[in-house]
Structures are given as structure tokens and as C-alpha cells.
Amino acid sequence: MKIKREDVRNVAIIAHVDHGKTTLVDQLLRQSGVFRANQEVQERVMDSNDLERERGITILSKNTAVFYKGTKINIIDTPGHADFGGEVERVLKMVNGVILVVDAYEGPMPQTKFVLQKALELDLPVIVCLNKIDRPEARPEEVIDETLELFMDLDASDEQLDCPFLFASARAGFAKKNLEDPEVDMSPLFETILDYIPAPEGDPDAPTQVLISTIDYNEYVGRIGIGKVDNGKLRVNQECVQVNHHDPDKFRRIKIGKLYEFDGLNRVEVQEANVGSIVAISGIADLHIGDTICSPEKPEAIPFQKISEPTIAMYFMVNDSPLAGQEGKYVTSRHIRDRLFRELNTDVSLRVEETDSADCFKVSGRGELHLSVLIENMRREGFEFAVSKAEVLYKYDERGRKLEPIEIAYVDVPEEFTGVVIQKLTARKGELQGMSKAAGGYTRLEFSIPSRGLIGYRGDFMTDTKGNGILNTIFEGYAPYKGDLSYRQTGSLIAYEAGEAITYGLFNAQERGTLFIGPGTKVYGGMVVGQSPKSEDIEINVCKTKKLTNTRSSSADEALKLTPPKIMSLEQCLDFIDTDELLEVTPKSLRLRKKILDPTLRKRASFRKD
């Protein structure tokens, strides 16, 4: 018989990127007494990974739990970026309701639509929390209307439309049910969770069933599966079987090693877990997302939606440049292979394939940000390798037509920049679908554009809009191929001599274009040292020294003035490289280079291509 577990609530926090989910979880943790009164706690404590802290984004979903009036509230903080949508899709299977956080100034944004759609499809009740209510330009009444319109656009049921709205400031630490209520603390949000989010239900006497929704990985204990106990009980040392809805042949006998529940930011070891509990299980080597752990007497897999397929791929390869092996700790193909396959332990949206060459691996993901986060993590761990230009993954329909991934791009820009954005995106095969007024005097443009049209565009976009534009994209589906497209209108400045860049050589070279390097930088033949304003590549000598003569004029030795070089971030480098170039990644440097370093062989290859 099914019972409701009234002392537990399982809830996920979903939102567009930067609307304040992680800060909200911080406050719920603080106000439920997880931290001691005098404990020093860093901001956005849930973003535990260095990259998340630096970029201010959540990449991996995190579990935590707080207690309020004797009820345990399991909270899952999810990412807002479309590239990490695979994380959101999975964790929603563990919860009985969601808190949708919406910025009280920006209103619902593209990713709000994506995460809300996933929640509504699973028929989860929604609490809407309008955050940043203390912003001077907040416009809560209008945002309520916009949010309800979004619910209607997504065909929400009458029950879902009748959802509670709260007004909050996660930073100031208060929530309230009405705008005129006093600003005290987060208790109105806690109360709403208890009243509105249903308690988990299941049959405690039925055979055990636990669906694994997230995998964590730890060097000491290996894979850790996280999921919700749907039926029965789960005990340490219990004999179980492992099955999978999408893989009917899978059937493995296993034994539960260690069992943990969440308490604040800690995992607490327990001996058994009941219906509705979110648990972490360690000691099972070959555990995957989507597996169901169940009793041997009635092995029944719980259905699980397939994770969205990757749309973009890059080749990761051993660095073979003349400067290879000087800065990295892990440089061999075996190191790179092991690290990439280890990433598959925790990232379900990623694919890694071996190629004909033992030194090269094809890595596919959900977008450029998804893959650049992996590259940055590897770089910080001491890996040295090279990556190619991102390419989209094509499909073919039954008639043999080539299909390519299409994205919906939402662009918010000040009005004076709309012309240049429309011109650039149209040239990249984008189709303008709509134009409307957005908050703060911005204009919102909506484009349907092939994914490859967005590769390498973000750098241009920031330049064209003087840093004032906001670009969000959501994968829409596959459509017939839209025709060929050139990624870059400009060529590269290529060094043709190995050595160290010298001021005199750079001074002469800077007239030819924009330089990426300064004096003292090590270079080699075939390395890209700058951007040429013309469409063809130009070879230059940045190691050139001044010839000494017998006669010296009075002005001959005046200091040569160099324009500061353009220093590019990892994302900008990935955007900039062309299909015949590679990005050399080491813990200390990012170097752009041609795939073929020898100028004669490079010319031959380009003639063959033409």
C-alpha cells in the first residue's frame, strides 16, 4: 500500500542562468541553522568547483538538505546554461516539485522556458519565486504576467497555472507572499514548500526500487550513485540487482556497500533508507545514470527519459608542436584517453570515441561552453594537448538528406546595435523570427540559426555590441542543411621562424594586423601570432633583429612603441581558430597554430582543397 512520507520534501531549484538559484540555496542553508552562528561561509557555497566560482555559473547539479519544523527538505541546485541541460533533465526525476526562480527585472528568459518545460512535462507542481525584488529597477507585477504567459505558451494545466508566487531577495535573505509584507526572513518560502510541494509517496513493503539519476565520482571510493528510493527500503549489505529501462539485457547482481543521506552540505552514513529519501550509494563499480537498483525477487526497471544527444564535436589530440612537453605534466595519449573516459563517469551528455589514430579522440558535447569547461578543467589538472575547431554533428533522414542542428538564439541588445546583429546573423544563415521590446530599453531579437552559424560568433557579438548584448541559445532540433558557410572573413599572421619574439620584429609585424603575442614569447614556424585584416594568411618574422651598421643617426635608437597585444581567453581562442588550425592547450599557455606547420606542405594542401 502506498503511503505519503510527510516528514520529507524533495524539491529542485530551476532558473535561467544568473537569476540567483545558488544564492537562494545559500540563504536556505544559513536560515535553517546548517552553519554555526560564528562560522565563516563563502558566498555561493554550493558552487564547489573552482571554475563554477570564477565564472559565477553552476555546471553540476548539487544535492543538499535542510530541516524546517521537523521536515527534511532535500534541495537540488541545478545549472541554468543550455549546455548543461542534461543535468536538469535527470535530476527532475528525483523531486516532487520545483521552485522556479525568475529575476524580478529581467523576467522569464530563454533558459527559464527550457527548464520550466521539462518540469511541466513531468507534471511537477511549481512555486514561482521572483528574486532580486530589491533591485531599484525591479518590475514584479509585469514579470508575474510574463511568467503566466510563459506557462500558457507551454500548455500548463489549470492546477499548474494556479501556482503560488513569492517575492524574494536571496542576497538580502528574505521572502514574502505579498509585496506589501514586511521583509523578515525565508520562512514564507519554507512554509510554501511544506504546503504546496507534495510529500513523496511509495510502498514501504514493496520490493526495493531506486532510480539512479546522478553519478558522482570520488578518487577514494569510485562511483557514487545518487537517486530516490521509490519503493521499499534500502539497507547496507542488501543483495540487489541492477537493471536499465533502455537496456533490457542488463541484469547484474550487486551488494549495497555504503549508504549515505544528505544533511546540509555533508553526506551522512546511514544503515537504511526509506521511501522518498534521496540517497547516495557507493561500492558498485559499474553504476550508470538510468540504472534501477531493485530487489532480486521482482526486478523492474523504472522508465527514464533518454538524455539529449550531443550536437557538437571537437578532436582532442596529443600535442606535437615544437614546444610540446615543456609545460604539461600529463602529455601522452594514454593520459589523455584515461582522463576523457573518466569524465564520462559524471557527464552523461558527453561522448568520447577513439579514432583511427591512437593519438586523437573525438569528443562530442552539447555546445561550445560544455566542451570549453572540460578543456579548462583538464588544463588546470596539468594536461597538455591540442584541440581542433568545433564541428557540428550531422544526421541523415531516410531519404538521405543531410540534416543539421538548429538553435533558437535570443539576442537582447540596445536599439543602435540591432542592425549590425541582424546583418551578421543573417550572413551566418540565421532567420529573424521576431523582434520585441525587452526590459531596460533593449530590443529582443529571435533567430532560428544553424548551430555552426553560432560557432565563433560570440567574440564578434561582444565587439559589435560594445559588450552590452546578451545572447542566449536553446537547441531546437534537426532541419535540412542550409548551405555552406565561411567561419572567418580574416586571415592569420603566421610566424615562419622558431625562436623568441623580439620588439624590432614585432614592431614591423604590427603594421600587418593585430598581434596576439608580446616580446619574449617563444614562437615556432607555423604558429599563429596575430590576425590579418585581409582574408589570406600572411607569414611574418617576429624574431627579426636589427642589423648593426657603422654609422648611427641621432634618432636611430629611439624606443620602438608597440601596440599592446590582444590576449585571448580560452573561449575566444576556440572561437577564433579556423578549420585548418589547432589550439595548443597547456597549463601555462594557449597557442594557436596551423595543423600543417611546414609552409610548403601547407600550400600544397590548400591547392588540393581548392
PATITOR-338915 format. One record per residue (C-alpha): residue number from 1; x, y, z. Coordinates in steps of 0.25 Angstrom, whole numbers, plus 2048, in hexadecimal, padded with zeros to 3 digits. Layout:
BEGIN
   num   east   north    up
   NUM      X       Y     Z
...
END
This chain:
BEGIN
   num   east   north    up
     1    800     800   800
     2    805     80E   7FC
     3    808     817   808
     4    80C     826   808
     5    819     829   80F
     6    814     836   816
     7    822     839   81C
     8    829     83B   80F
     9    828     844   803
    10    831     843   7F6
    11    832     850   7EE
    12    83B     855   7E3
    13    83E     863   7E0
    14    83E     867   7D2
    15    840     874   7CA
    16    847     87B   7BF
    17    856     87E   7C1
    18    859     889   7CB
    19    84B     88A   7D1
    20    850     887   7DF
    21    84E     878   7E1
    22    85B     875   7E8
    23    85A     881   7F1
    24    84C     87D   7F5
    25    850     870   7F9
    26    85B     877   802
    27    851     87E   809
    28    848     872   80C
    29    854     86B   811
    30    858     877   81A
    31    84A     879   820
    32    847     86A   823
    33    853     86A   82C
    34    85D     861   824
    35    868     86B   827
    36    86C     86F   835
    37    869     87D   839
    38    878     881   838
    39    87C     878   82C
    40    883     87F   821
    41    87C     87B   814
    42    880     87F   806
    43    875     884   7FC
    44    86E     87A   7F3
    45    873     86F   7FB
    46    86C     865   7F2
    47    876     868   7E7
    48    881     860   7EC
    49    889     85F   7DF
    50    893     86A   7DC
    51    88E     86C   7CE
    52    880     86E   7D3
    53    885     878   7DE
    54    88D     880   7D3
    55    882     880   7C8
    56    877     882   7D2
    57    86F     877   7CC
    58    86A     869   7D1
    59    870     85D   7C8
    60    86C     851   7D0
    61    85F     84F   7D8
    62    861     84E   7E7
    63    859     848   7F2
    64    857     84D   800
    65    84D     84C   80B
    66    847     855   816
    67    83E     853   821
    68    832     85C   823
    69    828     85A   82E
    70    82B     84B   82F
    71    82A     849   820
    72    837     845   818
    73    837     84D   80B
    74    840     847   800
    75    845     852   7F7
    76    84B     851   7E9
    77    852     85D   7E3
    78    853     85B   7D4
    79    85A     862   7C9
    80    854     86D   7C1
    81    85C     86C   7B4
    82    856     865   7A8
    83    863     85D   7A6
    84    861     856   7B4
    85    852     853   7B1
    86    855     845   7B2
    87    858     847   7C1
    88    84A     84E   7C3
    89    842     843   7BB
    90    848     838   7C4
    91    846     83E   7D2
    92    837     841   7D0
    93    835     832   7D1
    94    839     833   7E0
    95    830     83E   7E4
    96    821     840   7E7
    97    820     84F   7E3
    98    829     85B   7DF
    99    82C     869   7E3
   100    82D     872   7D6
   101    836     87E   7D9
   102    833     88A   7D0
   103    83B     897   7D0
   104    831     8A2   7D4
   105    837     8AB   7CA
   106    83B     8A2   7BE
   107    82F     89A   7BF
   108    82E     88C   7B8
   109    83A     889   7AF
   110    83C     87E   7A5
   111    842     874   7AF
   112    836     877   7B8
   113    82E     871   7AD
   114    836     865   7AB
   115    837     861   7BA
   116    828     864   7BC
   117    824     85C   7B0
   118    82C     850   7B6
   119    825     851   7C3
   120    817     853   7BD
   121    819     847   7B4
   122    81B     83E   7C1
   123    80F     845   7C7
   124    816     84B   7D3
   125    810     856   7DB
   126    817     863   7DA
   127    81A     86E   7E4
   128    81E     87B   7DD
   129    828     883   7E5
   130    82A     892   7E0
   131    838     894   7E4
   132    840     8A1   7E5
   133    834     8A9   7E9
   134    83D     8B3   7F0
   135    843     8B8   7E3
   136    840     8C6   7E0
   137    83A     8C3   7D2
   138    832     8B6   7D6
   139    824     8B5   7D0
   140    81E     8AA   7D7
   141    80F     8AC   7D2
   142    813     8AB   7C3
   143    81C     89F   7C6
   144    811     898   7CC
   145    809     89A   7BF
   146    814     896   7B7
   147    817     889   7BF
   148    808     885   7BE
   149    808     888   7AF
   150    814     87E   7AE
   151    80C     874   7B6
   152    801     875   7AC
   153    80B     874   7A0
   154    810     867   7A6
   155    801     861   7A7
   156    801     861   7B6
   157    7F5     85A   7BD
   158    7EC     863   7C5
   159    7F2     85D   7D2
   160    800     861   7CD
   161    7FB     86F   7CA
   162    7F5     871   7D8
   163    803     871   7DE
   164    808     879   7E9
   165    810     886   7E7
   166    81B     88B   7F1
   167    823     897   7F1
   168    831     896   7F6
   169    83F     89B   7F7
   170    849     890   7F8
   171    854     899   7FB
   172    84D     8A1   806
   173    847     894   80B
   174    838     896   80B
   175    82C     890   804
   176    81D     895   805
   177    810     891   800
   178    80B     89F   7FD
   179    813     8AB   7F8
   180    80E     8B4   804
   181    812     8A9   80E
   182    81E     8AC   818
   183    82C     8A7   813
   184    830     89E   81E
   185    836     890   81A
   186    834     884   811
   187    829     87D   819
   188    81E     881   80F
   189    825     879   805
   190    827     86D   80F
   191    819     86D   812
   192    815     86D   804
   193    81E     861   801
   194    817     85A   80C
   195    809     85E   808
   196    80A     85D   7F9
   197    815     852   7F5
   198    80E     844   7F7
   199    815     83A   800
   200    81C     82F   7F9
   201    814     822   7F9
   202    817     813   7F7
   203    814     806   7FD
   204    81E     803   808
   205    81A     7F4   808
   206    81C     7F2   7F9
   207    829     7ED   7F3
   208    834     7F7   7F3
   209    835     801   7E7
   210    83F     80C   7E6
   211    842     814   7D8
   212    850     81A   7D7
   213    84F     828   7D2
   214    85C     82E   7D4
   215    86A     828   7D5
   216    875     82E   7DE
   217    884     829   7DD
   218    88E     829   7E8
   219    89C     824   7E7
   220    89B     81C   7F4
   221    88E     815   7F3
   222    88C     815   7E4
   223    87E     817   7DE
   224    873     81D   7E7
   225    864     81B   7E2
   226    85A     825   7E7
   227    84B     822   7E6
   228    83E     822   7ED
   229    838     816   7F4
   230    82B     814   7EC
   231    826     807   7F3
   232    82A     7FE   7FE
   233    837     800   807
   234    845     800   804
   235    84F     7FB   80E
   236    85F     7F9   80F
   237    863     7EB   80A
   238    856     7E9   804
   239    856     7DF   7F8
   240    850     7E7   7EB
   241    850     7E6   7DC
   242    854     7F1   7D3
   243    84A     7F3   7C6
   244    848     7FE   7BC
   245    83B     802   7B5
   246    843     805   7A8
   247    84C     7F9   7A8
   248    843     7ED   7AB
   249    84F     7E3   7AB
   250    855     7EA   7B7
   251    854     7E1   7C3
   252    85F     7E1   7CD
   253    85F     7DC   7DC
   254    865     7E6   7E5
   255    866     7E9   7F4
   256    864     7F7   7FA
   257    871     7FB   800
   258    86F     809   807
   259    863     811   808
   260    862     820   80B
   261    857     82A   80C
   262    859     839   80B
   263    85A     843   817
   264    85D     851   814
   265    86A     850   80B
   266    86E     843   811
   267    86B     835   80D
   268    868     82D   81A
   269    869     81E   81A
   270    85C     816   81D
   271    859     808   81F
   272    84C     808   817
   273    843     812   80F
   274    834     812   80E
   275    82B     816   803
   276    82C     825   7FE
   277    83B     826   803
   278    845     82B   7FA
   279    852     822   7FC
   280    860     821   7F7
   281    865     813   7F5
   282    874     80F   7F4
   283    87B     802   7F1
   284    874     7FE   7E4
   285    87F     7FF   7D9
   286    877     7FF   7CC
   287    86B     808   7D0
   288    865     811   7C6
   289    85B     81C   7C5
   290    84D     816   7C2
   291    850     809   7C9
   292    846     804   7D3
   293    84A     7FC   7DF
   294    83F     7F3   7E3
   295    83C     7E6   7EB
   296    840     7D9   7E4
   297    832     7D3   7E6
   298    82C     7DE   7DE
   299    836     7E5   7D4
   300    82E     7F0   7CE
   301    835     7FC   7C7
   302    82F     80A   7C9
   303    82D     811   7BC
   304    837     81D   7B9
   305    838     827   7AE
   306    844     826   7A5
   307    84E     831   7A7
   308    84E     83B   79B
   309    859     837   791
   310    865     840   78F
   311    865     84A   783
   312    874     84E   782
   313    881     847   782
   314    890     84A   783
   315    89C     842   781
   316    8A6     841   78D
   317    8B4     83C   789
   318    8C2     83B   78E
   319    8C9     848   78D
   320    8D4     846   782
   321    8D9     855   781
   322    8E8     858   782
   323    8E5     85D   791
   324    8DE     850   795
   325    8E0     84A   7A2
   326    8E7     856   7A9
   327    8DB     85B   7B1
   328    8D2     850   7B4
   329    8D2     845   7BE
   330    8C9     83B   7B6
   331    8CD     83B   7A7
   332    8CB     82D   7A2
   333    8BF     827   79A
   334    8BD     81D   7A6
   335    8BC     828   7B0
   336    8B2     830   7A7
   337    8AA     823   7A4
   338    8A9     81F   7B2
   339    8A4     82E   7B6
   340    89A     82F   7AB
   341    894     821   7AF
   342    894     825   7BD
   343    88B     831   7BA
   344    881     828   7B5
   345    87F     823   7C3
   346    878     830   7C7
   347    874     837   7BA
   348    868     830   7B3
   349    867     83A   7A7
   350    876     837   7A3
   351    87A     82D   799
   352    889     828   797
   353    88D     820   78B
   354    89A     81A   786
   355    89F     81E   778
   356    8A8     817   76E
   357    8B3     81E   775
   358    8B7     819   783
   359    8BB     828   786
   360    8AE     82E   782
   361    8A0     82D   789
   362    892     833   784
   363    88B     839   790
   364    87C     83D   78E
   365    874     846   797
   366    868     850   798
   367    86F     85D   794
   368    87C     865   794
   369    87B     868   7A3
   370    879     85A   7A6
   371    886     856   79F
   372    88E     862   7A4
   373    88B     85F   7B2
   374    891     851   7B0
   375    89D     857   7A9
   376    89F     861   7B5
   377    89E     856   7C0
   378    8A8     84D   7B9
   379    8B1     859   7B7
   380    8B1     85C   7C6
   381    8B4     84E   7C9
   382    8C1     84E   7C1
   383    8BD     849   7B4
   384    8C3     84D   7A7
   385    8BC     84A   79A
   386    8B7     851   78D
   387    8A8     853   788
   388    8A2     855   77B
   389    897     85F   777
   390    889     85B   77C
   391    881     854   771
   392    872     851   771
   393    86D     843   771
   394    864     840   764
   395    859     835   763
   396    853     830   756
   397    844     82D   755
   398    83E     821   74E
   399    83F     828   740
   400    84E     82A   742
   401    84C     839   744
   402    857     840   74D
   403    851     846   75A
   404    858     84F   763
   405    855     854   772
   406    84D     861   772
   407    84D     86A   77E
   408    844     875   783
   409    84C     882   786
   410    846     88D   78F
   411    84E     899   78E
   412    84C     8A5   797
   413    853     8B2   792
   414    852     8C1   793
   415    84A     8C6   787
   416    856     8CC   780
   417    85D     8BF   77E
   418    851     8B7   778
   419    855     8BA   76A
   420    863     8B4   76B
   421    85E     8A8   773
   422    853     8A5   769
   423    85D     8A7   75D
   424    868     89D   764
   425    85E     892   768
   426    857     892   75A
   427    864     891   753
   428    866     884   75C
   429    859     87E   757
   430    851     884   762
   431    842     887   760
   432    83B     892   768
   433    82F     88C   76F
   434    82A     898   777
   435    82E     8A5   77D
   436    828     8AB   78A
   437    82B     8B5   795
   438    833     8AF   7A1
   439    835     8B5   7AF
   440    83F     8C1   7B1
   441    83D     8C7   7A3
   442    843     8BB   79C
   443    83D     8B5   78F
   444    83C     8A5   78F
   445    83E     89E   782
   446    83B     890   780
   447    842     888   775
   448    842     87A   770
   449    850     877   76D
   450    859     86A   76A
   451    862     866   775
   452    86E     868   76D
   453    86A     876   76A
   454    86C     87A   778
   455    87A     873   779
   456    884     87F   77A
   457    879     889   77B
   458    879     88D   78A
   459    886     895   788
   460    881     89D   77D
   461    874     89F   784
   462    87B     8A5   790
   463    883     8AE   787
   464    877     8B3   77F
   465    86E     8B6   78B
   466    87A     8BC   793
   467    877     8B2   79E
   468    869     8B6   7A0
   469    862     8AA   799
   470    85C     89D   79F
   471    85C     891   797
   472    854     884   79B
   473    852     878   793
   474    84A     86B   794
   475    84B     85F   78B
   476    83E     85D   783
   477    840     851   77B
   478    846     84C   76D
   479    842     852   760
   480    847     851   751
   481    855     856   74F
   482    855     865   74C
   483    861     866   743
   484    870     869   744
   485    875     874   74D
   486    882     87A   750
   487    886     87C   75E
   488    890     887   75D
   489    892     893   754
   490    8A0     896   759
   491    8AD     88E   757
   492    8B8     88B   761
   493    8C6     891   763
   494    8CF     885   764
   495    8DE     884   769
   496    8E7     87E   760
   497    8F3     87D   769
   498    8F6     876   776
   499    8FB     87E   782
   500    8F7     889   78B
   501    8EF     895   786
   502    8F7     8A2   786
   503    8F2     8B0   787
   504    8F8     8B4   77A
   505    8F1     8A8   773
   506    8E4     8AB   77A
   507    8E5     8BA   776
   508    8E6     8B7   767
   509    8DB     8AC   769
   510    8D1     8B4   770
   511    8CE     8BC   763
   512    8C9     8B0   75C
   513    8BE     8AD   766
   514    8BA     8AB   775
   515    8C5     8A3   77D
   516    8C2     898   788
   517    8D0     898   78E
   518    8DA     8A1   794
   519    8E9     8A2   795
   520    8F0     896   79B
   521    8E5     88C   797
   522    8EA     87F   791
   523    8E5     87C   783
   524    8E7     871   779
   525    8E5     871   76A
   526    8D6     86F   767
   527    8D1     875   774
   528    8C6     87F   772
   529    8CB     88C   779
   530    8C0     896   774
   531    8B4     899   76C
   532    8B6     89F   75E
   533    8AB     8A9   759
   534    8AB     8A2   74B
   535    8A5     895   748
   536    8B2     88E   745
   537    8BD     889   74F
   538    8CA     891   750
   539    8D7     88C   754
   540    8E0     895   75D
   541    8ED     895   764
   542    8EB     899   773
   543    8F9     894   776
   544    8FF     89E   76D
   545    90B     8A7   773
   546    910     8B4   76F
   547    91D     8B3   766
   548    928     8BB   76C
   549    92F     8C6   764
   550    93C     8CE   765
   551    934     8DB   765
   552    92A     8DF   76F
   553    920     8EB   76D
   554    91B     8F3   779
   555    90D     8ED   779
   556    911     8DF   775
   557    90F     8D9   783
   558    903     8DF   788
   559    8FA     8D5   78F
   560    8F0     8CE   786
   561    8E2     8CF   78A
   562    8DA     8C2   78A
   563    8CB     8C1   78A
   564    8C7     8B8   796
   565    8C4     8AA   790
   566    8B5     8A5   790
   567    8B5     89A   79C
   568    8AA     890   799
   569    8A3     887   7A3
   570    8A1     878   7A0
   571    893     87B   79B
   572    898     886   791
   573    8A3     87D   78C
   574    899     871   789
   575    890     87C   782
   576    89C     881   77A
   577    8A2     874   775
   578    89F     870   767
   579    89D     862   761
   580    8AC     861   75D
   581    8B1     866   76B
   582    8B2     860   779
   583    8B2     865   787
   584    8BE     860   78F
   585    8BA     860   79E
   586    8C4     85F   7A9
   587    8C3     862   7B8
   588    8CA     86F   7B5
   589    8C7     873   7A7
   590    8BD     873   79C
   591    8C4     873   78E
   592    8BD     874   780
   593    8C3     86C   775
   594    8C1     867   767
   595    8BE     858   766
   596    8CA     857   75C
   597    8D6     85F   761
   598    8DE     85E   755
   599    8DB     869   74B
   600    8DD     861   73E
   601    8D5     856   743
   602    8CA     85F   747
   603    8C9     866   73A
   604    8C9     859   733
   605    8BD     854   73C
   606    8B5     861   739
   607    8B7     85F   72A
   608    8B2     851   72B
   609    8A6     856   733
   610    8A3     861   729
END
